[in-house]
Structure formats: structure tokens, C-alpha cells
């Protein structure tokens, strides 16, 4: 089923240079439009290295060894992975991230202008802001309350336009993902994109679906080769490389969660608890109770969101880890079969069985999306994401 959307021209189109209108025909074919010929070349190169590994010494001081070949194979796996990425979805993701940055910029400007307005002493518009063109130049010379009122209004208009365009972009992304079988509504997708692993989950969903489609093409190529065992075996060997691509992405995801994100969250949790203890100590010493109680409540919210964040990451890590076990098991089975296969007539069915396995893996690691309880939790979640990403 093809989903068609039209993005109407708006303020952001002129601000970001996206053009007056964008029309997209979201179908599985337009989203997963990888170059099969390029993929076949890269998979063939990877398979050649895969076949070379057993012929090499495990480790040697001079000459090529298995470690060198494994490094080359990993590089080819990453090249193939890049070929499976969807340009359409990547463009939408980049657009969404750019809009988030611009919204943050506008919010910072808004806070600054409101602060400066309080400090301004005169009411009327200054001559310089009336004569100078553009909000940026006006912001350099604004001195009166009316000057800052003008800047605040312009910033609020920009902010509304960016937020509307972000909502439209997330709708487009939801429709594009739905076209390849990833069923996330806009609220679920926005919650996922707010996470530090959101982009990784989208990438895996796209690449794994592309791998499934590529496997179907390999079955067709094998069938068209007739009884040629050499071709049949080569195409089946490429299925092993496809398994390795999946394993590589899964391993990278698990390592990021375990080695980067969860340890950072543990540090943030310890810091928030320390801040609460310090605030209570200052209260007992006669410090301002209202201010310190607000600090305590703020840190309690931080702890609540940290626990939510850690729970989401751990659950997704566990899903990916379970899928990774299946990937490794099936890759070993495929490798064993590849080394012993002797009849081309059986290869087509085996490759199609691999496509079914890939379909199972896609469903195994689909995230459990939790939408935010309120705007306060969402904002704190986004703040944590920004810290985790740095």
C-alpha cells in the first residue's frame, strides 16, 4: 500500500531552504531503495574475506593473520550496512534533529529577551530598531521594553513555525516507517526519538528490513542461476554476511548501553542524591526552606526520570541481546550449511528460510514505547538525552 503526503509551504521552508513544497510517495520500494548491484559487490568482497579466515594463522608477527582478516571483514560489513540505509528516512531524521536545535535556540533567545525586557527602563521603540532590518540586527541594538516586546513576538512566531514543522516531520517519519512495517504512531515515535538510542533503533529497523528484502533477491538470483552450484553457494554465503551485519549492529547497541549510557545515568543518579542530601543539610542549618525544598523537588524529578530512562534502556538492551542470541545461532547454522552444501536445488529454500529468520529478528527487537506522563518529564528526559549524547 502506498502512502502519499504533501507538505505545504510554510515559514520553515524559506528559513531552512527545503523548497516551496515536498511531495513523498511512501512505499516500501521508495524507502528501501538500496543499489542491489553495489550491495552484491560488497557482500561478495566480504564473503571472500570470510572464506579466507580459516586458511590463515590465528595470530602471527609477520604477514596476514585472522585478526587482520576479521578487521577487513568488519570494515566491509560497515560498508554494506551503509548501503542499506534509507536516504529518505535519514533526511527526515536529520531534518527533525535540525528542527530540535532551532527550537532550542529560539527558546534560549526567548529567555534572554524576557530577562532583558525586565531590565529595560524605557517603554517606546528605539529609533535604531525601527531603522535596522532583520531580527538579528535589531537584537544587537534593542534597549527599550518595546524593542524587546517586538523581539519576543518575532521569536514566538519562529518557535511556533519550527514546532509545527517538527510535528509534520515526525508525521512523515511515522508514515515512512509504517511503509516498511515499523508501526509507530507519532507520539510513540517522538518518545523514541527523544531517547539517546532513538536513531540507532530507527537505523536497525531500516537496515534489517533492507536485509530481509535483499535475502529475497538472493533467493531469486539463486533460482535464476539454474543448477549452477557455484552461484548458489555464493549467494547462500552472502546470507552469512547479512547475519554478520545484524550481529554487528546489535553488538554496537548493547555495548553503547552497557558501557556508555547506563554508567553515565548511574553518575547522574549519585549526583542528584548528593544534591538532595546537601539541600537537607543546609535546611537543618537554617537555610532558606522554600528555595532548598524546590531544589529537593527538582532533584527528585531528576531521579524519577533517570530511573525511567535506565529502565527503558535496559529493556531495549535485553530485547536486542535476546535477538542477538538468535542471530549468532542462525549465523553459525548458516555457516556450517554453507561449508557443506552440495546441491543447488536446496539453496533457494534455505535462503528463503533465512528471510523468515530476519523477519523474526525484526519483530523480536521492536521497542516497547512509553509515552511521557507530562511535559515536565518530557523536558527532563530531553535534558538527560543531551547530556548522554555528549
LUMPA-120459 format. One record per residue (C-alpha): x, y, z. Coordinates in steps of 0.2 Angstrom, whole numbers. Layout:
# residues N
x, y, z
X, Y, Z $
...
# end
This chain:
# residues 390
x, y, z
0, 0, 0 $
7, 17, -5 $
5, 32, 7 $
6, 49, -1 $
8, 65, 9 $
11, 83, 3 $
20, 95, 14 $
13, 113, 11 $
25, 128, 10 $
27, 137, 26 $
39, 149, 35 $
52, 135, 39 $
53, 131, 20 $
61, 148, 17 $
71, 148, 33 $
79, 131, 30 $
79, 131, 11 $
68, 115, 10 $
59, 122, -5 $
41, 128, -8 $
33, 110, -6 $
38, 92, -4 $
29, 78, -11 $
33, 60, -5 $
27, 43, -11 $
30, 32, 4 $
31, 14, -2 $
42, 0, 4 $
51, 2, -13 $
55, 20, -11 $
61, 19, 7 $
72, 4, 4 $
79, 9, -12 $
97, 2, -10 $
108, -2, -25 $
107, -21, -27 $
122, -21, -38 $
133, -11, -26 $
127, -22, -12 $
131, -38, -21 $
149, -32, -24 $
152, -28, -6 $
144, -44, 0 $
155, -53, -12 $
170, -45, -6 $
165, -48, 12 $
162, -67, 8 $
179, -68, 0 $
187, -62, 16 $
175, -74, 27 $
182, -88, 16 $
200, -83, 19 $
199, -83, 38 $
200, -102, 41 $
216, -103, 29 $
226, -90, 40 $
236, -92, 56 $
226, -86, 71 $
240, -74, 75 $
257, -70, 68 $
270, -57, 69 $
274, -57, 51 $
261, -57, 37 $
242, -58, 37 $
233, -67, 51 $
215, -70, 56 $
215, -54, 66 $
219, -44, 50 $
206, -53, 40 $
192, -50, 54 $
196, -32, 54 $
194, -31, 35 $
178, -41, 36 $
171, -29, 49 $
175, -14, 38 $
166, -22, 23 $
151, -26, 35 $
150, -7, 39 $
151, -3, 21 $
137, -15, 17 $
127, -8, 32 $
129, 10, 25 $
122, 4, 8 $
106, -2, 16 $
102, 14, 25 $
87, 24, 18 $
91, 41, 11 $
73, 46, 13 $
72, 42, 32 $
89, 49, 35 $
84, 65, 28 $
69, 66, 39 $
79, 61, 54 $
92, 75, 50 $
78, 87, 47 $
70, 83, 64 $
86, 85, 73 $
90, 101, 65 $
72, 107, 70 $
76, 102, 88 $
91, 113, 88 $
82, 128, 81 $
68, 126, 94 $
81, 125, 107 $
90, 141, 100 $
73, 150, 100 $
69, 145, 117 $
86, 152, 123 $
83, 168, 114 $
65, 170, 122 $
73, 168, 139 $
86, 181, 136 $
74, 193, 128 $
62, 192, 143 $
76, 194, 155 $
82, 209, 146 $
65, 217, 145 $
63, 217, 164 $
79, 227, 165 $
75, 239, 151 $
70, 256, 158 $
61, 265, 143 $
45, 260, 136 $
44, 266, 117 $
53, 258, 102 $
71, 265, 99 $
75, 273, 83 $
89, 260, 79 $
77, 245, 80 $
65, 254, 68 $
78, 258, 55 $
88, 242, 55 $
82, 227, 45 $
80, 209, 52 $
78, 202, 69 $
96, 198, 71 $
102, 216, 69 $
88, 223, 79 $
93, 211, 94 $
110, 219, 94 $
103, 237, 97 $
87, 233, 107 $
87, 244, 123 $
68, 248, 127 $
54, 237, 133 $
45, 239, 116 $
61, 234, 107 $
61, 218, 117 $
42, 215, 115 $
45, 216, 96 $
59, 203, 98 $
49, 192, 109 $
34, 192, 97 $
45, 188, 82 $
54, 174, 92 $
37, 166, 97 $
32, 166, 79 $
48, 157, 74 $
46, 145, 88 $
28, 141, 83 $
33, 138, 65 $
48, 127, 70 $
37, 117, 81 $
23, 115, 68 $
37, 109, 56 $
44, 97, 68 $
26, 89, 71 $
25, 87, 52 $
42, 79, 51 $
38, 66, 64 $
21, 63, 55 $
31, 60, 39 $
44, 49, 48 $
30, 39, 55 $
22, 36, 38 $
38, 31, 30 $
42, 19, 44 $
24, 12, 43 $
28, 9, 24 $
41, -4, 29 $
31, -12, 43 $
38, -2, 58 $
21, 3, 66 $
24, 18, 77 $
12, 32, 79 $
18, 50, 80 $
18, 50, 99 $
27, 34, 101 $
40, 39, 88 $
43, 56, 96 $
45, 47, 113 $
58, 36, 105 $
67, 50, 96 $
69, 59, 112 $
80, 44, 118 $
98, 43, 115 $
96, 27, 106 $
81, 33, 95 $
92, 35, 80 $
100, 18, 82 $
83, 9, 84 $
77, 18, 68 $
93, 13, 59 $
92, -5, 64 $
74, -6, 59 $
78, 1, 42 $
94, -10, 39 $
86, -26, 45 $
71, -23, 33 $
83, -20, 19 $
92, -36, 23 $
76, -46, 23 $
72, -39, 5 $
90, -42, 0 $
88, -60, 5 $
73, -62, -6 $
83, -55, -20 $
97, -68, -17 $
84, -82, -17 $
78, -75, -34 $
96, -74, -41 $
99, -92, -35 $
83, -98, -43 $
88, -90, -60 $
105, -97, -59 $
98, -114, -63 $
108, -129, -57 $
125, -119, -55 $
131, -124, -38 $
145, -111, -38 $
132, -97, -39 $
120, -105, -27 $
134, -107, -14 $
140, -89, -17 $
123, -82, -14 $
120, -93, 1 $
136, -87, 8 $
130, -69, 7 $
116, -73, 19 $
130, -77, 32 $
137, -59, 29 $
119, -52, 31 $
118, -61, 48 $
135, -53, 52 $
129, -36, 48 $
114, -38, 60 $
126, -45, 74 $
137, -30, 72 $
123, -18, 74 $
116, -27, 89 $
133, -29, 97 $
137, -10, 95 $
120, -6, 103 $
122, -17, 118 $
140, -10, 121 $
134, 8, 120 $
120, 5, 133 $
131, -5, 145 $
147, 4, 143 $
142, 22, 140 $
124, 26, 144 $
120, 16, 160 $
136, 21, 168 $
133, 39, 165 $
115, 38, 172 $
122, 30, 187 $
133, 45, 189 $
119, 57, 187 $
109, 47, 200 $
123, 48, 213 $
124, 67, 209 $
106, 70, 212 $
105, 60, 228 $
120, 70, 234 $
112, 87, 230 $
96, 81, 240 $
107, 77, 255 $
116, 93, 254 $
100, 103, 252 $
93, 94, 268 $
109, 98, 277 $
108, 116, 273 $
89, 117, 278 $
94, 110, 295 $
107, 124, 297 $
94, 137, 294 $
95, 139, 275 $
80, 146, 265 $
67, 132, 266 $
57, 137, 251 $
72, 138, 239 $
80, 122, 246 $
63, 112, 245 $
62, 117, 227 $
80, 111, 224 $
75, 94, 233 $
59, 93, 222 $
69, 96, 206 $
82, 83, 210 $
68, 71, 214 $
61, 73, 197 $
78, 71, 190 $
79, 54, 200 $
62, 49, 193 $
67, 52, 175 $
84, 44, 177 $
75, 28, 184 $
63, 29, 169 $
77, 31, 157 $
88, 17, 164 $
73, 6, 163 $
69, 10, 145 $
87, 7, 140 $
89, -9, 150 $
73, -16, 142 $
78, -12, 125 $
96, -19, 128 $
88, -35, 134 $
77, -36, 118 $
92, -33, 107 $
103, -46, 117 $
89, -59, 115 $
88, -56, 96 $
107, -56, 96 $
107, -74, 103 $
96, -79, 88 $
107, -70, 76 $
123, -79, 82 $
114, -96, 82 $
107, -94, 65 $
123, -87, 58 $
133, -102, 64 $
120, -114, 57 $
121, -105, 40 $
140, -105, 40 $
140, -124, 44 $
127, -127, 30 $
137, -115, 18 $
153, -126, 20 $
144, -142, 17 $
130, -138, 4 $
132, -149, -12 $
115, -147, -20 $
110, -131, -28 $
92, -136, -28 $
91, -135, -9 $
99, -117, -8 $
84, -107, -13 $
73, -114, 1 $
87, -112, 13 $
89, -93, 8 $
70, -90, 10 $
71, -98, 27 $
85, -85, 31 $
72, -72, 26 $
60, -79, 38 $
73, -78, 52 $
77, -60, 48 $
58, -56, 49 $
58, -64, 66 $
73, -54, 72 $
64, -38, 67 $
49, -42, 77 $
60, -48, 92 $
69, -31, 95 $
54, -19, 92 $
55, -7, 107 $
41, -6, 120 $
37, 13, 118 $
32, 23, 134 $
25, 39, 131 $
29, 54, 143 $
17, 57, 158 $
18, 75, 156 $
28, 90, 148 $
39, 91, 164 $
45, 73, 162 $
47, 75, 144 $
58, 90, 146 $
69, 82, 159 $
71, 67, 148 $
77, 78, 134 $
89, 86, 145 $
96, 69, 150 $
97, 64, 132 $
108, 79, 128 $
120, 75, 142 $
121, 57, 137 $
125, 61, 119 $
140, 72, 124 $
# end
